[in-house]
Amino acid sequence: MRRLLQRKMAAWTLRRQGIDRFPLALGRRRLYILPTRAGLGFGLLVLCMLLAALNYANSLALLVTCLLGGVALVAMHQCHRNLLGLELTAASTRPAFAGGRGVLSLALANGSRLARYRVEVDVPQARPVTVDLPRCSTRRIELEIPAPRRGLIRLERLRVSTTHPFGLFRAWTWVHSPLALTVFPRPRGGRPVPPYAGAEPGRARVKGADADEWRGLRAFEEGDSPRQVDWKAYARGAPLLVKEYTASGSQRRLFDFDELAGVDTEARLEQLARWIVDAEARGDSYGLVLLGTRLPAQRGPEHCRRTLTALALHGIAPP
């Protein structure tokens, strides 16, 4: 029954507010407030004090009861004001590998001259994060979201709430935004890397002065050219070190889904992810062929993300 009521309330809230776009300011009409369990207990206690004070005609007890009732009313207005006008300026997700944790990043802005305390942000899949916002400030918070399997984790809505100042009331709002967290296949597998598909024009591995990309230093070996020795480091007391370079690019590799026969789909995707991660770490150029989708050989963080996203969305409708 509780889950049914939650679904009904979620559908009603979505119809009432619609899909949100960032930046978003929390207006009065989208804020909700109800007493917490502590607030209900406090109200019951005040009611009992009121009945006892009236029964015994105790003026001091009536004074204390009215004072506590006034504190509750002020706490209700302060709790509502703590969220009113708060701005959510941006939201983004950071992908993760299966078995790890993705990140939902949210930027909050407080343009008021009053500070906001104990503002809590949570989504159903993650632990809530609480933050204080000084006056005229901006804070960015990150929520870690478990990513148990490959695919998409749709973050259909998130909740922004507060119980400040005394925990007697909870004010909250729902933010509906079409956010999705991409979960890459877990990179694992022991198959050998496919051979080079050939060098791109003007690209080959070179050990010498004709290369133009810095690779690093290594210990001097017999037969190395004296021109490649790092004499400046040697003058500072370092051992003999030789400079290593590579050409402006590297060999091309082509990772084909159809060539991984004999294993199921998930094992193929995990092996492809392993090859992609290793090729990116080595600086190779690599391409991907995945059931009609062909990504040409490139390299770099954006290309790595693009190929891993293609693996993550294999067989899944994109958002």
C-alpha positions in Angstrom: 0.0 0.0 0.0 2.8 2.4 0.8 4.6 1.8 -2.5 1.3 2.3 -4.3 0.7 5.6 -2.6 4.3 6.6 -3.4 3.8 5.9 -7.1 0.5 7.8 -7.1 2.1 10.8 -5.5 5.1 10.7 -7.8 2.8 10.6 -10.9 0.7 13.5 -9.5 3.8 15.6 -8.8 5.1 15.0 -12.3 1.8 16.0 -13.8 1.7 19.1 -11.6 5.2 20.3 -12.2 6.2 18.8 -15.5 9.8 18.2 -16.7 12.3 20.6 -15.2 15.1 22.4 -17.0 18.2 23.8 -15.4 18.8 26.4 -14.1 15.9 26.0 -11.8 14.7 28.3 -8.9 12.5 26.7 -6.2 9.3 28.7 -6.1 6.6 28.8 -3.4 4.1 26.6 -5.4 6.5 23.7 -5.7 7.5 23.4 -2.1 5.7 21.0 0.3 6.0 20.8 4.1 4.8 18.3 6.7 5.7 17.6 10.3 8.3 15.0 11.0 7.9 12.2 13.5 9.6 14.4 16.1 7.3 17.3 15.1 4.2 15.0 15.6 5.5 14.0 19.0 6.2 17.6 19.9 2.7 18.6 18.8 1.1 15.8 20.9 3.2 16.9 23.9 2.0 20.6 23.5 -1.6 19.4 23.3 -1.3 17.4 26.5 0.3 20.4 28.2 -2.6 22.6 27.0 -5.2 20.2 28.3 -3.5 19.9 31.7 -3.0 23.7 32.0 -6.7 24.3 31.2 -7.8 21.5 33.6 -5.8 22.9 36.5 -6.2 26.6 35.5 -2.4 27.0 35.7 -1.4 30.2 34.1 2.3 29.4 34.0 1.7 26.2 32.2 -0.6 28.0 29.7 2.3 30.5 29.1 4.8 27.8 28.5 2.3 26.0 26.2 1.7 29.1 24.1 5.5 29.8 24.0 6.2 26.3 22.7 3.4 26.6 20.1 4.9 29.9 18.9 8.3 28.2 18.6 6.7 25.5 16.4 5.0 28.1 14.1 8.3 30.0 13.7 10.2 26.7 13.0 7.6 25.9 10.3 8.1 29.2 8.5 11.9 29.0 8.9 12.0 25.5 7.4 9.9 26.7 4.4 12.1 29.7 3.9 15.3 27.6 4.0 14.4 26.2 0.6 12.4 29.1 -0.9 14.4 30.7 -3.7 17.2 28.1 -3.8 18.6 27.7 -7.3 19.8 24.5 -9.0 22.0 25.8 -11.7 23.3 22.6 -13.3 23.3 18.8 -13.1 25.4 16.2 -14.8 26.4 12.5 -14.4 29.8 10.9 -14.5 29.9 7.3 -16.1 31.3 4.3 -14.3 32.3 0.7 -15.0 30.0 -2.0 -13.9 30.6 -3.0 -10.3 31.8 0.6 -9.5 30.0 3.8 -8.5 28.8 6.6 -10.8 28.5 10.2 -9.8 25.6 12.6 -10.0 27.0 16.2 -9.8 24.6 19.0 -8.8 25.4 22.7 -8.5 23.4 24.7 -5.9 23.3 28.5 -5.7 22.1 30.7 -2.8 21.5 34.2 -4.0 19.9 35.3 -0.7 21.5 37.4 2.0 20.6 34.7 4.5 22.4 31.4 4.9 20.7 28.1 4.3 21.5 25.2 6.5 21.1 21.4 6.2 19.9 21.3 2.7 19.7 17.6 1.7 19.7 16.2 -1.8 19.0 12.5 -2.5 17.9 10.2 -5.2 16.4 6.7 -4.7 19.6 4.9 -5.7 22.1 6.9 -3.6 22.8 8.0 -0.1 21.6 11.6 0.6 24.1 14.4 0.9 23.7 17.4 3.2 25.2 20.8 2.6 25.2 24.3 4.1 25.0 27.3 1.8 26.4 30.6 3.1 24.8 33.7 1.8 25.5 34.6 -1.8 27.4 31.4 -2.5 27.5 28.4 -4.8 28.2 24.8 -3.9 28.7 21.7 -6.0 27.8 18.3 -4.4 28.3 14.8 -5.7 26.2 11.8 -5.0 27.7 8.3 -5.5 25.3 5.9 -7.2 26.0 2.2 -7.2 26.4 0.7 -10.8 25.9 -3.0 -10.5 25.5 -3.8 -14.2 26.1 -2.5 -17.7 23.5 -0.2 -19.2 21.7 3.0 -18.2 20.6 4.0 -14.7 17.7 6.5 -15.3 17.6 9.2 -12.6 14.0 10.2 -13.1 13.7 12.5 -10.2 15.7 13.8 -7.2 14.5 15.3 -3.9 15.8 18.5 -2.3 14.7 18.8 1.3 15.5 20.3 4.7 14.5 19.9 8.4 16.2 23.1 9.6 16.0 24.6 12.2 14.7 22.1 14.9 13.8 19.0 12.9 10.1 19.5 13.6 9.1 20.0 10.0 10.4 18.7 6.7 10.1 20.9 3.6 10.9 19.3 0.2 10.5 19.5 -3.5 10.9 17.0 -6.4 13.0 17.9 -9.4 12.2 15.9 -12.5 15.0 15.9 -15.1 15.8 13.3 -17.8 19.2 12.4 -16.4 20.8 9.0 -17.0 24.0 7.5 -15.8 26.0 5.4 -18.3 27.5 2.2 -16.9 30.3 0.8 -19.1 31.0 -3.0 -19.2 33.5 -4.2 -16.7 36.9 -4.4 -18.5 38.0 -7.9 -18.1 39.1 -10.8 -20.3 42.2 -12.7 -21.1 42.2 -13.0 -24.9 45.2 -11.6 -26.8 45.0 -8.2 -28.3 44.2 -8.2 -32.1 47.2 -7.4 -34.3 47.8 -4.0 -35.7 45.5 -3.2 -38.6 48.3 -1.1 -40.2 49.9 2.2 -39.6 48.1 5.4 -40.5 49.7 7.7 -43.0 52.8 9.2 -41.5 52.4 7.3 -38.3 54.8 4.7 -36.9 56.7 4.0 -33.7 60.2 5.5 -33.8 63.0 5.5 -31.3 65.1 8.5 -32.3 65.3 12.1 -33.1 62.9 11.8 -36.1 60.0 11.2 -33.7 58.1 14.2 -32.3 56.1 13.0 -29.3 57.8 12.8 -25.9 57.5 9.4 -24.2 59.8 9.7 -21.3 63.3 8.7 -20.0 64.9 5.3 -19.6 68.2 4.1 -18.4 71.2 4.3 -20.8 71.9 1.0 -22.6 75.0 0.1 -24.7 74.5 1.2 -28.3 72.3 4.2 -27.6 73.2 7.4 -29.4 75.0 10.1 -27.3 72.6 12.6 -28.9 69.7 11.1 -27.1 71.3 11.3 -23.6 69.7 13.8 -21.2 72.9 15.7 -20.5 71.2 18.4 -18.4 69.9 15.8 -16.0 73.3 14.1 -15.9 74.9 17.5 -15.0 72.6 17.7 -12.1 73.9 14.4 -10.7 71.3 12.0 -12.2 72.5 8.8 -13.9 72.7 8.5 -17.6 69.2 8.7 -19.0 68.1 8.4 -22.6 65.2 10.4 -24.1 62.5 8.4 -25.9 60.1 9.8 -28.5 57.4 8.4 -30.7 56.0 9.6 -34.0 52.9 11.8 -34.1 50.7 8.8 -33.9 50.7 5.1 -33.3 49.5 1.9 -35.0 45.9 1.3 -35.6 43.9 -1.5 -34.0 40.4 -2.6 -34.9 38.3 -4.3 -32.3 35.5 -6.3 -33.8 32.6 -7.8 -31.8 32.0 -10.6 -34.4 35.5 -11.9 -34.0 34.9 -12.9 -30.4 33.1 -16.1 -31.1 32.4 -18.8 -28.5 31.3 -16.6 -25.6 28.1 -14.8 -24.7 27.3 -11.1 -25.4 28.3 -9.7 -22.0 31.7 -11.5 -22.1 32.4 -10.1 -25.5 31.6 -6.6 -24.4 33.8 -7.0 -21.3 36.7 -8.2 -23.5 36.2 -5.3 -25.9 36.2 -2.9 -22.9 39.5 -4.4 -21.7 41.1 -3.9 -25.1 39.9 -0.3 -25.3 41.1 0.6 -21.9 44.5 -1.0 -22.5 44.9 0.6 -26.0 44.1 4.0 -24.6 46.6 3.6 -21.8 49.3 2.6 -24.4 48.4 5.6 -26.7 47.3 3.4 -29.6 44.8 4.4 -32.2 41.9 2.0 -32.1 38.5 1.6 -33.8 35.4 -0.4 -32.9 33.0 -2.5 -35.1 29.9 -3.4 -33.2 27.0 -5.0 -35.1 26.7 -2.5 -37.9 28.2 0.4 -35.9 31.7 1.3 -37.0 33.8 3.9 -35.1 37.0 4.8 -37.0 40.4 4.5 -35.4 41.2 7.5 -33.1 42.5 8.0 -29.6 42.0 10.3 -26.7 39.6 10.6 -23.7 36.6 11.6 -25.9 37.1 8.7 -28.3 37.5 6.3 -25.3 34.3 7.5 -23.8 32.5 7.2 -27.2 33.6 3.6 -27.8 32.8 2.6 -24.2 29.4 4.2 -24.4 28.7 2.3 -27.6 29.4 -0.9 -25.6 27.3 0.2 -22.7 24.3 0.9 -24.9 24.5 -2.2 -26.9 21.0 -3.7 -27.0 19.6 -0.9 -24.9 17.4 1.9 -26.2 19.2 5.3 -25.7 17.5 7.9 -23.5 
